[in-house]
Amino acid sequence: MKTRLLIMLISALLAMESMARNTQGHIVVVSDIHLLSPELVTPGSAIDRIDAADSKMIAQSDDIMTAITDSIIALKPALVLLAGDLTYNGERLSHERMAKHLDRMAAAGIQPLVIPGNHDCNNPYARRFDGDKTSATPTVTREEFAQIYSNYGYGKKFQRDTASLSYCCEPIPGVVIIGIDSNMDENNTLKSRGDSTDTYHNGGRIKPETLQWVIDRASQARGQGKRIIAMMHHHLVPHFDQQDRFLANYIVRNHNAIAPQLMEACIHAIFT
């Protein structure tokens, strides 16, 4: 088993090295921007408290995304993968603002692709910051997420999984991208939608039917001699010993069984 895993790893590295030699095949990966739209912020103690307590630099997030977009346009990669947590807490206005940044990349001839993170959909904690107060602001449903990012993973030109927000496309000839939805926000409840309480699930899992869909797409691409790269928000392999024990919500459930199946399907790399 160890020998087979080593062979798969070496093959993946050789595939990535070959692609890197093609300057038109450069890929940029971005994750966890947690953008908060400036429209949702009036300066005051409410946003200051968040900035002081949270290392995400939420108040500066739009400026950070502007700088990232400028750098990407200057670099001119073929593809940008955004692996989830695009927004602070799934605010609709924040998603619309993020889409405008991606529109700038697209106008420069660069293809962005997104996948949602646990903060991005059906989030009961979407808030507006007004001076010293906060108030609720609309979040997005999964359908609304797909609509906002229709050009970046969810339009008619993309193959969609019917059980999740996973999709498949070939933005670079010979390179297939599979976006894997690893979120559990379908289990969230929101008072704003008539539920009795607000609940939020940030753990990760891949539905069995979605896993099979991903394997089928990868097998099809492999049969055509194409390279396969995937992205999802949650980790697929532990980043440190005992992560399952101490930070279980950061890694997909049942990852020990899922990872070998994706490797067997010849997915060359997964960005999270």
NUKEPA-614518 format. One line per field, with one value per residue: residue number from 1; residue in three letters; x, y, z of N, C-alpha, C in turn. Coordinates in pm, whole numbers, plus 50000, padded with zeros to 5 digits. Layout:
BEGIN
resi (NUM:...)
resn (ALA:...)
neast (X:...)
nnorth (Y:...)
nup (Z:...)
caeast (X:...)
canorth (Y:...)
caup (Z:...)
ceast (X:...)
cnorth (Y:...)
cup (Z:...)
***
This chain:
BEGIN
resi (1:2:3:4:5:6:7:8:9:10:11:12:13:14:15:16:17:18:19:20:21:22:23:24:25:26:27:28:29:30:31:32:33:34:35:36:37:38:39:40:41:42:43:44:45:46:47:48:49:50:51:52:53:54:55:56:57:58:59:60:61:62:63:64:65:66:67:68:69:70:71:72:73:74:75:76:77:78:79:80:81:82:83:84:85:86:87:88:89:90:91:92:93:94:95:96:97:98:99:100:101:102:103:104:105:106:107:108:109:110:111:112:113:114:115:116:117:118:119:120:121:122:123:124:125:126:127:128:129:130:131:132:133:134:135:136:137:138:139:140:141:142:143:144:145:146:147:148:149:150:151:152:153:154:155:156:157:158:159:160:161:162:163:164:165:166:167:168:169:170:171:172:173:174:175:176:177:178:179:180:181:182:183:184:185:186:187:188:189:190:191:192:193:194:195:196:197:198:199:200:201:202:203:204:205:206:207:208:209:210:211:212:213:214:215:216:217:218:219:220:221:222:223:224:225:226:227:228:229:230:231:232:233:234:235:236:237:238:239:240:241:242:243:244:245:246:247:248:249:250:251:252:253:254:255:256:257:258:259:260:261:262:263:264:265:266:267:268:269:270:271:272)
resn (MET:LYS:THR:ARG:LEU:LEU:ILE:MET:LEU:ILE:SER:ALA:LEU:LEU:ALA:MET:GLU:SER:MET:ALA:ARG:ASN:THR:GLN:GLY:HIS:ILE:VAL:VAL:VAL:SER:ASP:ILE:HIS:LEU:LEU:SER:PRO:GLU:LEU:VAL:THR:PRO:GLY:SER:ALA:ILE:ASP:ARG:ILE:ASP:ALA:ALA:ASP:SER:LYS:MET:ILE:ALA:GLN:SER:ASP:ASP:ILE:MET:THR:ALA:ILE:THR:ASP:SER:ILE:ILE:ALA:LEU:LYS:PRO:ALA:LEU:VAL:LEU:LEU:ALA:GLY:ASP:LEU:THR:TYR:ASN:GLY:GLU:ARG:LEU:SER:HIS:GLU:ARG:MET:ALA:LYS:HIS:LEU:ASP:ARG:MET:ALA:ALA:ALA:GLY:ILE:GLN:PRO:LEU:VAL:ILE:PRO:GLY:ASN:HIS:ASP:CYS:ASN:ASN:PRO:TYR:ALA:ARG:ARG:PHE:ASP:GLY:ASP:LYS:THR:SER:ALA:THR:PRO:THR:VAL:THR:ARG:GLU:GLU:PHE:ALA:GLN:ILE:TYR:SER:ASN:TYR:GLY:TYR:GLY:LYS:LYS:PHE:GLN:ARG:ASP:THR:ALA:SER:LEU:SER:TYR:CYS:CYS:GLU:PRO:ILE:PRO:GLY:VAL:VAL:ILE:ILE:GLY:ILE:ASP:SER:ASN:MET:ASP:GLU:ASN:ASN:THR:LEU:LYS:SER:ARG:GLY:ASP:SER:THR:ASP:THR:TYR:HIS:ASN:GLY:GLY:ARG:ILE:LYS:PRO:GLU:THR:LEU:GLN:TRP:VAL:ILE:ASP:ARG:ALA:SER:GLN:ALA:ARG:GLY:GLN:GLY:LYS:ARG:ILE:ILE:ALA:MET:MET:HIS:HIS:HIS:LEU:VAL:PRO:HIS:PHE:ASP:GLN:GLN:ASP:ARG:PHE:LEU:ALA:ASN:TYR:ILE:VAL:ARG:ASN:HIS:ASN:ALA:ILE:ALA:PRO:GLN:LEU:MET:GLU:ALA:CYS:ILE:HIS:ALA:ILE:PHE:THR)
neast (50084:50193:50390:50237:50101:50319:50403:50179:50194:50440:50377:50177:50323:50500:50318:50219:50454:50507:50289:50343:50560:50449:50376:50133:49963:49956:49837:49659:49592:49357:49229:48984:48920:48721:48555:48401:48149:48198:47963:47826:47930:47952:48177:48281:48242:48143:48242:48507:48544:48520:48742:48948:48929:48948:49156:49123:49114:48881:48766:48940:48914:48801:48977:49201:49121:49100:49371:49472:49339:49446:49714:49686:49587:49810:49990:49876:49769:49634:49421:49228:49174:48938:48902:48678:48501:48452:48328:48261:48047:47862:47706:47476:47533:47809:47884:47802:47976:48222:48189:48214:48485:48584:48479:48643:48884:48802:48748:49002:49085:49123:49033:48834:48743:48513:48437:48206:48262:48231:48129:47974:47706:47357:47385:47330:47443:47495:47569:47521:47723:47682:47804:47802:47644:47501:47318:47088:47149:47063:47152:47269:47098:47176:47107:47102:47370:47485:47372:47480:47748:47751:47912:48143:48170:47913:47741:47578:47778:47916:47957:47731:47688:47403:47343:47479:47683:47892:48103:48226:48476:48665:48882:49135:49281:49302:49326:49135:48913:48776:48539:48468:48204:48206:48050:47816:47599:47336:47210:47183:46987:46765:46636:46538:46418:46204:46261:46292:46522:46862:47105:47430:47646:47973:48134:48289:48198:48164:47906:47788:47676:47776:48051:48070:47992:48206:48419:48335:48348:48621:48723:48627:48769:49029:49026:49034:49284:49349:49465:49386:49260:49148:48942:48841:48677:48722:48981:49135:49325:49486:49645:49816:49932:49678:49472:49212:49114:49142:49076:48847:48642:48763:48835:48728:48467:48521:48755:48973:48883:48791:49004:49189:49022:48989:49252:49292:49129:49286:49310:49512:49590:49463:49335:49281)
nnorth (49879:50125:50155:50183:50424:50597:50586:50700:50958:51051:51047:51242:51471:51490:51541:51793:51940:51933:52080:52325:52412:52511:52826:52938:52788:52848:52842:53005:52985:53068:53120:53149:53430:53577:53804:54113:54316:54663:54808:54715:54822:55075:55288:55233:55126:54867:54725:54764:54608:54351:54348:54368:54131:53926:53760:53778:54022:54168:54424:54529:54365:54398:54579:54418:54213:54361:54425:54167:54097:54288:54201:53945:54003:54133:53922:53745:53468:53157:53062:53093:52959:52964:52862:52859:53001:53264:53487:53688:53611:53490:53695:53838:54079:54081:53859:53952:54164:54027:53891:54101:54160:53925:53952:54152:54012:53826:53999:54062:53841:53616:53316:53279:53039:52918:52772:52697:52780:52688:52919:53045:53003:53002:53120:53198:53408:53635:53973:54329:54615:54889:55165:55158:54937:54622:54453:54220:54093:53994:53657:53406:53155:52821:52801:53069:53132:52981:53118:53380:53323:53225:53240:53138:52869:52764:52797:52723:52605:52437:52115:51987:51856:51697:51664:51841:52141:52084:52069:52031:52104:52207:52423:52477:52342:51997:51989:51911:52046:51983:52094:52046:52019:52044:52103:52154:52319:52292:52186:52393:52618:52898:53175:53388:53271:53147:52937:52796:52852:52976:52788:52658:52486:52398:52192:51941:51735:51486:51401:51065:51020:51238:51193:50964:51080:51258:51076:50943:51152:51205:50959:50953:51170:51078:50858:50989:51081:51312:51562:51590:51808:51899:52096:52191:52306:52212:52028:51737:51559:51513:51799:51803:51593:51424:51593:51516:51488:51735:51949:51876:51971:52093:51916:51675:51446:51096:51088:50916:50702:50823:50964:50764:50668:50889:50927:50687:50736:50895:51173:51441:51648:51816:52115:52303)
nup (50000:50085:49891:49660:49717:49723:49456:49333:49440:49338:49064:49058:49131:48915:48712:48790:48777:48503:48407:48525:48379:48154:48085:48031:48174:48441:48775:49029:49373:49615:49941:50205:50228:50353:50303:50382:50278:50207:50211:50425:50650:50884:51027:51365:51710:51695:51463:51526:51754:51649:51477:51662:51801:51619:51393:51121:50991:50912:50869:50687:50473:50214:50092:50100:49925:49692:49650:49615:49380:49202:49200:49091:48836:48733:48734:48554:48543:48412:48550:48848:49158:49409:49722:49902:50194:50109:50200:50498:50683:50508:50395:50169:50030:50056:49903:49652:49625:49622:49380:49201:49220:49108:48854:48753:48724:48530:48317:48249:48118:48273:48432:48705:48956:49193:49515:49774:50124:50473:50589:50398:50300:50388:50643:50973:51105:50959:50943:50973:51036:51224:51339:51679:51691:51582:51323:51171:50841:50506:50428:50193:50004:49892:49625:49551:49588:49379:49165:49187:49139:48881:48655:48745:48810:48813:48597:48278:48129:48292:48438:48669:48997:49115:49381:49540:49572:49407:49114:48773:48532:48237:48221:48123:47839:47853:48126:48393:48626:48939:49152:49483:49700:50036:50251:50531:50556:50485:50699:50873:51076:51070:51232:51089:50877:50977:51150:51483:51620:51584:51426:51347:51137:51104:51030:50812:50534:50278:50077:50018:49759:49624:49642:49479:49238:49195:49169:48938:48748:48756:48669:48409:48298:48335:48165:47925:47915:48058:48295:48642:48878:49198:49421:49749:50050:50319:50494:50351:50433:50751:50891:51097:51368:51545:51467:51414:51666:51800:51626:51473:51307:51095:50905:50663:50741:50785:50640:50616:50471:50240:50115:49998:49793:49624:49546:49411:49198:49050:49094:49080:49250:49539:49638:49932)
caeast (50000:50281:50456:50138:50079:50438:50399:50076:50244:50542:50307:50108:50423:50549:50212:50214:50575:50488:50195:50406:50652:50367:50343:49991:49886:49973:49716:49668:49495:49326:49127:48950:48926:48623:48526:48282:48124:48200:47825:47772:48009:47965:48280:48238:48293:48098:48342:48636:48550:48547:48880:49040:48917:48954:49277:49091:49121:48754:48745:49030:48903:48776:49104:49289:49078:49138:49514:49489:49293:49547:49832:49652:49580:49948:50055:49813:49756:49520:49313:49232:49085:48904:48857:48577:48495:48466:48268:48274:47944:47762:47620:47449:47608:47951:47899:47792:48101:48325:48167:48268:48630:48607:48449:48764:48976:48749:48765:49144:49112:49158:48914:48821:48649:48491:48362:48169:48313:48126:48073:47923:47564:47263:47455:47242:47517:47520:47542:47561:47787:47641:47855:47820:47541:47493:47183:47088:47145:47034:47251:47227:47072:47269:47066:47147:47515:47511:47332:47578:47875:47717:48024:48264:48153:47776:47660:47541:47895:47978:47886:47692:47639:47267:47329:47560:47736:48012:48096:48343:48496:48798:48916:49260:49276:49374:49325:48999:48899:48656:48510:48396:48130:48228:47984:47698:47509:47197:47156:47167:46853:46769:46513:46489:46340:46094:46303:46280:46651:46973:47212:47533:47733:48093:48212:48298:48167:48129:47795:47823:47641:47870:48179:48062:47990:48343:48498:48293:48402:48766:48747:48603:48882:49147:49014:49064:49424:49358:49507:49271:49287:49025:48950:48729:48711:48776:49098:49113:49421:49523:49760:49904:49892:49563:49376:49078:49074:49142:49013:48778:48555:48840:48867:48605:48439:48554:48860:49064:48826:48769:49131:49239:48935:49020:49383:49272:49065:49391:49307:49654:49610:49342:49364:49177)
canorth (50000:50242:50169:50236:50565:50671:50595:50798:51090:51089:51076:51370:51577:51503:51606:51933:52004:51951:52189:52450:52456:52583:52952:52967:52700:52883:52844:53071:52933:53163:53064:53214:53576:53627:53942:54183:54430:54796:54854:54664:54876:55215:55281:55247:55027:54731:54663:54768:54492:54233:54357:54346:53994:53828:53782:53778:54159:54182:54563:54555:54252:54441:54632:54303:54146:54450:54406:54033:54103:54362:54115:53836:54060:54158:53792:53685:53322:53110:53014:53124:52875:53021:52740:52873:53113:53386:53599:53682:53521:53458:53808:53849:54192:54044:53774:54036:54240:53934:53864:54215:54138:53817:54009:54223:53909:53772:54101:54059:53715:53516:53242:53240:52934:52923:52668:52757:52731:52673:53050:53116:52985:52972:53156:53278:53516:53746:54095:54463:54686:55030:55236:55072:54834:54529:54408:54111:54125:53868:53563:53348:53012:52754:52837:53207:53124:52935:53224:53489:53278:53143:53240:53093:52732:52718:52825:52611:52540:52353:51994:52004:51746:51730:51648:51937:52250:52037:52084:51986:52181:52196:52560:52470:52218:51885:51998:51909:52094:51937:52164:51953:52083:51965:52178:52099:52430:52252:52154:52515:52673:53044:53239:53477:53189:53084:52833:52838:52895:52983:52689:52673:52369:52432:52072:51903:51599:51469:51307:50946:51036:51336:51123:50881:51171:51306:50964:50920:51259:51184:50841:50994:51253:50992:50778:51076:51122:51448:51580:51620:51883:51927:52187:52195:52395:52141:51944:51595:51485:51592:51888:51775:51476:51439:51694:51458:51502:51873:52040:51782:52039:52146:51805:51605:51321:50972:51120:50802:50617:50902:51001:50661:50658:50999:50897:50579:50796:50973:51317:51469:51739:51877:52238:52329)
caup (50000:50092:49761:49565:49750:49681:49310:49299:49477:49239:48939:49073:49130:48778:48634:48828:48726:48359:48385:48567:48274:48057:48152:48010:48260:48581:48857:49159:49469:49722:50030:50332:50222:50452:50264:50430:50189:50270:50227:50551:50761:50923:51130:51504:51804:51660:51375:51596:51844:51565:51429:51774:51852:51510:51312:50978:50937:50842:50827:50574:50381:50076:50043:50077:49802:49581:49628:49558:49241:49126:49184:48999:48700:48691:48713:48436:48538:48334:48635:48991:49237:49539:49790:50006:50288:50029:50274:50644:50735:50408:50362:50026:49975:50049:49785:49533:49617:49577:49238:49126:49212:49011:48723:48709:48675:48405:48213:48212:48051:48373:48474:48845:48992:49338:49584:49902:50252:50575:50624:50281:50267:50497:50767:51059:51171:50867:51018:50932:51147:51219:51456:51796:51689:51470:51289:51074:50698:50438:50381:50066:49994:49799:49490:49529:49572:49242:49072:49195:49082:48764:48561:48815:48853:48826:48480:48191:48070:48393:48480:48808:49079:49157:49526:49613:49490:49337:48969:48697:48409:48176:48184:48048:47762:47912:48273:48446:48763:49009:49276:49571:49809:50158:50359:50597:50587:50465:50831:50953:51093:51079:51279:50984:50783:51048:51243:51623:51671:51489:51444:51244:51129:51028:50999:50671:50491:50137:50067:49939:49617:49568:49627:49359:49123:49177:49117:48799:48664:48749:48586:48271:48257:48328:48044:47812:47926:48110:48434:48727:49000:49271:49536:49841:50161:50436:50469:50321:50516:50869:50878:51211:51444:51635:51424:51430:51806:51850:51531:51383:51211:50983:50815:50627:50810:50715:50542:50597:50365:50119:50049:49906:49676:49532:49489:49315:49081:48982:49115:49099:49363:49595:49712:50032)
ceast (50087:50351:50362:50111:50197:50439:50296:50124:50347:50476:50238:50208:50478:50446:50207:50336:50563:50397:50259:50502:50579:50318:50197:49902:49904:49839:49747:49558:49481:49219:49104:48972:48835:48589:48396:48264:48132:48060:47764:47843:47997:48064:48225:48288:48253:48200:48479:48651:48581:48693:48979:49041:48945:49073:49248:49101:48997:48734:48829:49011:48879:48901:49202:49252:49109:49286:49543:49451:49393:49669:49806:49646:49720:50020:50004:49814:49639:49397:49336:49129:49063:48832:48772:48603:48528:48422:48284:48174:47828:47667:47599:47529:47756:47977:47893:47918:48216:48311:48221:48420:48662:48577:48570:48867:48930:48766:48909:49183:49152:49031:48918:48720:48635:48427:48324:48246:48201:48063:47979:47773:47482:47320:47367:47310:47559:47477:47590:47618:47760:47688:47879:47720:47560:47347:47192:47084:47125:47159:47204:47192:47176:47235:47112:47298:47551:47476:47436:47707:47852:47830:48150:48246:48013:47685:47638:47663:47966:47892:47857:47651:47500:47249:47402:47598:47870:47992:48227:48353:48638:48841:49046:49257:49363:49380:49181:49001:48768:48645:48421:48333:48139:48150:47857:47594:47363:47129:47140:47020:46864:46634:46452:46408:46231:46132:46299:46410:46752:47074:47304:47626:47855:48180:48207:48261:48142:48019:47836:47792:47731:48007:48178:48061:48130:48430:48463:48350:48554:48800:48728:48721:49008:49145:49045:49206:49444:49407:49388:49318:49153:49050:48826:48771:48777:48896:49055:49207:49456:49647:49857:49848:49777:49467:49232:49024:49053:49072:48936:48693:48629:48869:48740:48590:48476:48666:48954:49014:48814:48898:49183:49153:48964:49157:49372:49209:49160:49367:49446:49683:49474:49384:49248:49201)
cnorth (50125:50266:50230:50384:50650:50690:50699:50939:51138:51125:51211:51486:51599:51573:51755:52007:52030:52068:52323:52502:52532:52712:52990:52880:52730:52892:52914:53015:53032:53099:53155:53365:53638:53774:53992:54306:54562:54853:54813:54723:55027:55217:55306:55132:54884:54661:54664:54647:54364:54233:54326:54200:53888:53860:53791:53915:54189:54324:54599:54455:54294:54501:54519:54232:54230:54431:54269:54033:54176:54274:54002:53887:54087:54027:53722:53532:53283:53089:53057:53036:52939:52914:52766:52978:53243:53507:53579:53585:53505:53570:53818:53964:54162:53952:53858:54119:54150:53907:53978:54205:54031:53863:54084:54124:53856:53869:54107:53927:53602:53448:53213:53125:52933:52793:52727:52698:52729:52806:53105:53105:52958:53006:53245:53399:53627:53877:54220:54533:54835:55100:55142:54957:54740:54492:54301:54165:53993:53787:53509:53201:52951:52790:52979:53213:53086:53042:53337:53450:53191:53136:53176:52956:52677:52751:52702:52538:52446:52229:52004:51871:51784:51725:51754:52053:52213:52054:52040:52069:52158:52335:52574:52340:52109:51885:52010:51953:52041:52015:52077:52031:51995:52021:52110:52207:52399:52217:52276:52550:52823:53096:53326:53404:53110:52971:52887:52890:52905:52874:52693:52552:52402:52311:52039:51758:51600:51364:51185:50962:51138:51273:51037:50966:51221:51196:50936:51026:51241:51066:50873:51075:51169:50909:50856:51130:51262:51449:51627:51691:51912:52035:52169:52276:52323:52055:51801:51507:51572:51677:51873:51655:51511:51551:51644:51480:51647:51973:51959:51852:52094:52039:51726:51476:51202:50992:51002:50707:50691:50929:50892:50647:50768:50981:50789:50631:50887:51123:51359:51559:51789:51997:52267:52463)
cup (50000:49958:49659:49590:49706:49530:49267:49328:49376:49106:48944:49065:48989:48690:48663:48774:48576:48330:48420:48461:48164:48122:48134:48098:48407:48653:48989:49248:49584:49810:50149:50330:50329:50426:50327:50344:50265:50291:50361:50673:50769:51039:51270:51588:51767:51571:51442:51689:51765:51521:51540:51818:51747:51420:51163:50912:50852:50789:50705:50460:50236:50014:50014:49948:49679:49547:49568:49411:49153:49099:49085:48856:48647:48659:48587:48436:48450:48422:48780:49061:49373:49620:49913:50112:50214:50109:50424:50704:50636:50371:50211:49963:49965:49930:49657:49514:49570:49428:49151:49114:49107:48869:48667:48655:48540:48290:48165:48147:48144:48421:48624:48859:49144:49386:49720:50019:50353:50616:50517:50253:50392:50634:50855:51122:51075:50934:50943:51057:51133:51346:51571:51800:51570:51446:51182:50932:50624:50406:50246:50084:49901:49655:49456:49513:49428:49139:49070:49125:48958:48662:48619:48879:48838:48708:48394:48134:48168:48418:48629:48872:49131:49309:49607:49521:49426:49186:48905:48570:48358:48128:48107:47970:47825:48063:48321:48592:48820:49140:49363:49686:49933:50278:50411:50628:50559:50598:50920:50967:51118:51127:51170:50878:50853:51140:51386:51681:51558:51523:51324:51250:51044:50996:50850:50647:50341:50131:49984:49790:49548:49547:49501:49234:49092:49116:48972:48706:48647:48659:48439:48218:48242:48201:47917:47818:47981:48255:48515:48853:49067:49375:49621:49963:50278:50397:50434:50402:50636:50842:50994:51286:51539:51593:51439:51571:51846:51757:51426:51278:51089:50877:50785:50707:50722:50612:50517:50490:50233:50043:49956:49780:49575:49470:49383:49186:49003:48986:49159:49217:49409:49677:49807:50100)
***
